[in-house]
Amino acid sequence: MRSLIAALLPLSLSLSLLGGCEAEPDPAQTPDKQQPAPEQGADSMASRDPAPGAVADAGPPDAEARPLMQAQVVLERLGFGPGVIDGKAGLSFSHALAGFQEARDLPVTGELDEATRSALARWSNIPATRVVTIPQDWAAERFATLPEDMTAQAQLERLGYETMAEKLAERFHTTPAVLAMLNPGGKPAGTGAATPPSAPAGEPQFAPGQTIRVPNVGADAIDPAAVADKDWLATLRALGVGTRQSEVERILVDESEGWLKAYDGEGQLVAIFTVTTGSQHDPLPIGDWTVKGVAYNPPFAFDPALFWDVPDSADKQRLPPGPNSPVGVVWIDLSKEHYGIHGTPVPEAIGRTESHGCVRLTNWDAARLALMVGPGTKVEFRP
């Protein structure tokens, strides 16, 4: 299903638009021994980062140190998104490192060099992973394979997650394969579990009440009073995206480099995300634009006349919202007609595929950016 949706990238949406901004983030949140009720903010799997100099309480120790994953979770807390958290070096990780280096006036190498390791050492007490318990209320959610046919999709109320593994992966900014690696035999790595020889291949199976090891993503504290739209509040909770974000005045997207940078009113780089931009048929519209507004959990209006690779005889469709929508969970509308910045149902494809001219991010990065911008935010697309 995700491979089909990835091919249907947007040029036209019918949306109602809102905007919103928050304050500067802190990667190490104040520990809270109380498990917050879902209606009061973040879910029960939210991060519990240690105070400076304190030892983290992240559950049973991991079987491995995972230094690259540890750097990824710290960088993401600081606003420098490494894309999918997988403990591997790659394009998104390099962009995150370069953003951190630029913001800290370090030599910009895009590598985890000695100067960067030293600067990141401040957060060495934040572990790479933590152990959580899948909430029991997840049993009430309906997971089902989505139909391939777009006409059938249009009849649904929501393009939701197909499996619990998929939902967990988005909650912790990773993939089902990484979750399987962190939980051999269905048990958290480091608890003495080993993958049974007869373990079936494919997506891992999870259930409410199960204890699992996950990437230690943070910056997920949620102030429900800051979010008027309750559906959007539920989306932020599901994605592990906190409401305390930097206020951004200018966005710069570099087509050739494949990144999006966000700057505050003082010209300080506060965020960087890897993006997918344009193609030979639908290049990124180079120039200066502005944000017109932000639509949360938008429907997708499919018009075949706007797609070069779809016959004009195809029927127009209005697809329901949801994380598996072609535009993901958010649409940041731009002053350039038919163009926007949005999420995706295929996070692992960001930076590796092409779009129909729009700018795509992972759902969690798009949601975070949506909290940073508002009507009037400047956007520059450069080649």
N, C-alpha and C positions, 0 to 999 in steps of 0.2 A: 504493500500500500504506500509506504513512504517513498519508494522509487517512482511511483506514478505521480504523487503530489509534487515531488521535487521538480518534475518537468513542467508543471503548470504554474509559472511564475507571473506575478501580477503586473498589469499595466492600467487597470481600472478597478476602482472600488467605489461602492456607495456607502459613505460613512458619516457618522456624527462625530465631531471632533472635540476633544478636551485637551488640557495641558496640565503640567505639574512639575515642580522642582523641590528638591530637598537640600539638606545641609551636607557638609563634607563628611565622608565616611571614615571610620576608624577600624582597622583590620582586627583589632583585639577588643572584643566587647566585654563589658563587665560581667563576670560570672553570675549566674542566677541559678540557685539550687532548686527553684520551683519549676516544674514543667508547666509552661503556659498552656491554658486552654485554647483550642483553635480559634474560638470566637474572640479571644482577647489579643491575638497577635500571631506570632509565628507558631508553627506546628511543634509537636512534642519532640521532633527530631532536630530542633534548632541547635546551632553550635553553642558550646559552653566554653569559650576561650578563657585561658588563664589571665590573671592580672600580670603586668610586667614583672618578670623575675620569678613568677610562681610556676608550679608544675601543673600541667594539664591533667584533667580527669576525663580521659577519652575512652574509658573502659579498658578491657584486657589489652596488654601491649601487642602491637603488630608483630608478625613474623619477620618483617623486613623493615629497614630504615626508610626506604623509598625517598631519597633526597630530592629527586626531580619533582615528584608529586608534592613534596613539602613546599618546594619553591613555588609550584603552581598555585597551591591554595593560598599562600601568603600574597603572591602577586595579585590574585583575583580579589582578595579582600581590599587591596589598595586601589583597585580600579583598573588594573592592567590585565585584561582578560586573556588567559592562555587558551581559550576555546574549550574543547573537551578535556576534562581533567583525566589524564591517563598515565602520568609518570613518564612520558616519552618526550624527547626533544623533537621539535618540528617547527613549521612555519609560525603557528599561533604562539607557541612558547617563545620563539625568537622575537616576535613582535612585542609580546608582553615584557620581555627583558629589556628591549630597546626603549619602550615607553617608560619603564621604571628608571632606566639609566638617564634618559633625557630629563625626567622630572627631578632627579637627584643630582644633576650636573656631574654625572659620571661619564667616562668615555663610552660612547654609544657603539657597542659591538654586537648587540643582539645575542650575546653568549653569556653563560653563567661563569664569568671570569672571577678572578680573585677579588677585585674591587667590588663587584656586585655581590659576591658571597658575603663579604664583610658587611656591606650595607644591609643585607637581608638578615644578618645574624641577630639583629634586634628582635626578630620574631621567631627565633629558633625554638622557643618553648611551645609553639603551635605545631602539633603533630600532623603528619601527612594524612592520617586516617582517624576515624573515630568509630565506635560501635553504637548502633542505635537499635531501637525496637520499632518495627513497622506498626503504626497505629491500628488499633482494632477497628476504628471507623472506616478504614480503607476497604473493609469487607462489604460495605454498602455500595461501593462504586462498581459500575457495570463495565467490564472490559470485554470488547468484542472486535473481531476482525472487521475492518471497514470495507465496504464494497469497492471494487475497482471502477465500476461505472459511475461517471459523474452525475448522471441523472438520478441514480439511486442515492448517491451521497447527498444530493440536494433535498431528498425527502427526510433526512435525519435531522434531529434537533441539535446535534453537536458532533463535531469531528474529534472525539476524545481519544484517550490512550487505548491502544489495542490490548496491552498486557500490563500487569503490575510491574514487571521488569522495566518496561519502557517508561512508566511513570516514575519509578525510583531513579532511573538513570537521569531523567531531566531534573528531578529534585536535587540530585547531587552532581549535576553538571558533568555527566560522564556517559558511558555507554553500557548496555547490558553485558557486553563482553568483559569490561573492566570490573563490573560487580561480580561476575562469575569468578574472575581471577582473585578478587579479594575475599571470596567466600567459597573456598574449595569444599566440595561435598555439601554445600549449603550451610557451612559453619564459618564464622569469622576467622580469617587467617590469624594464626598465633594461638589458637585455642586447642591445638593438637589434632585438628581435623585433616584428613587427606582425601583427595579426590578418589572415589571408588573406581576401580578399573572398568566397571560396567556403566559409569555415569553417561547418560545420553548426551549427544552433541546438541548444539543449538542454544536457544535462549534459556537462561536460568529460570527456575521456578521459585517464586517467593509467596509468602502468605502473611496476613495480619498476625501480629504477635511474635513473629520470627525476629530473632536478634541477628543483625548482619553488620559487616564492616563496610564503610563507605568512605569516599574521599571527604576530607574534613573541610568542606566548603563553609564559608562564613559570610559576614556582612548580611545576615539574614534576619536581623531584628526588625520587627514590624510594629509600627504604631498605628493601630486601626483608626484612630481619630484623624490621621492624615490622609485617609483614603475614603472618599465618599461613595465610590462605586463598589458595592459588596462583591460583585462577580470579579472585579479586578483585584480586590483584596484576596479572594480565594485563589486567583491565579498567581499572585505574588507569593502566597504561602506555598502553593504547589511547586513553584520554581525555586524556592529558597532565596528569594530576592528581597532584601530589606528596604524599608522606606527612607532610610537616611542616606541620601545620595548628594553628590556635589551639584551645585547649580551651574549649568553650562551656558556660555554666551556664544560660542562659536564651535562649529564642527568642520573638520577637514577630512575629506576622503581622497586617498591616493589610489587611482585605478591600477597603476603598474605595480605598486607595492602591495596592494590588497589589504590596507588597513584603514580604520576610521579613528581619528584622534579628536578628543573633546577638550576644550579649553574654558577656563572660568573667566570672569570679568577682568582679572588681573593678567590674563594671558598665560596662566599656569596650566600645563598639561595635567589633567586630572583623570583621564581615562583613555585607553586604547583598546580596540577590538579588531580582530581579523574579520574581514567581510568578503562577500562575493559580489562582484560588480560587473554588469554588462556582458556583452559578447560582440562578435563581429557583426551580427545582424542587428543587435540592439545595444549599441555602445552607451556607456555612462554619459549623461548629458553634461559635458564639461561646462563649468561656469559657476556663477554665484547665485544662490537661491536662499530661501528662508523657510522655516518650519511654519506651516499654516495651523497645525493642530495635531493632536494625538488621539487615535481611536483605539480603545481597549477591547480585546476579544472581538475583532471586527468580522462581519460576514465577508465573503469573497464574491464579487460580481464578475463572472467570467463572460467576456465578450470576445468571440472568436475573431472578429474583425481587427482586433488589436494584437493578434499573434501571427507572426509570419509563418510559423510552423504548424498552424491549425487551419483546416479548411473553413472558409467563411460560411459554408453550409451547415456547420456544426451549430447546435442549439446553444443559446445563451443560458447560463445557469447562475443561480444564486446559492452558493454553498454556505452552510451554517458555520458559526465560529467554533474554535477549539484548537488545541495544541497541534493537531494534525491538519490544520487548514493550510493551504498553499502560502498564506502570509503569516502563519504562526499565530502568536497571541497578541500582536500589536502592529499597528500601522502608523508611522510618523509621516504625515502628509506634507508634501513640499509644494512650493510655489510653482514648480515646473509641473504642468498638467500631466496626470497619469503616473507620476513618479513619486516614490516614497522610500522610506527605510523601514524594514520589517523583519519579522522572525522567520523561522523555517521549521518544518517537521523533520528535517534531516540534518541535525547539528554536525555530524561527522563529515558532511560534504562542504561545509563552509571553507572557502579558500581553495577548493579543489574543483569546483564546477563553475558554470556560467549562469547568468541570469538574463532576463529580458530588459535589462537596463536599470532596474532598481537595485538597491543596496540591501543585502541580506545578512543577518547575524543569527547566532543561536537564539532560541527563544529567551533564555535567561539574560543574555547580553542585550537583546532588544528591549526586554522589560526594564532592565536597569537604565538603559539610555533614555527610555520614555519618561522615567522619573527625573531625569536631568534637564530635559528640554521643555520648551513651551512655545506658544506662538511668538514669532519674531526672532527665534534663535537663528543665527546666521549659519549657512551651510555652503561650503565651497567644495566642488568636485574638480579635481585636477587630473591630468593624464598620467 
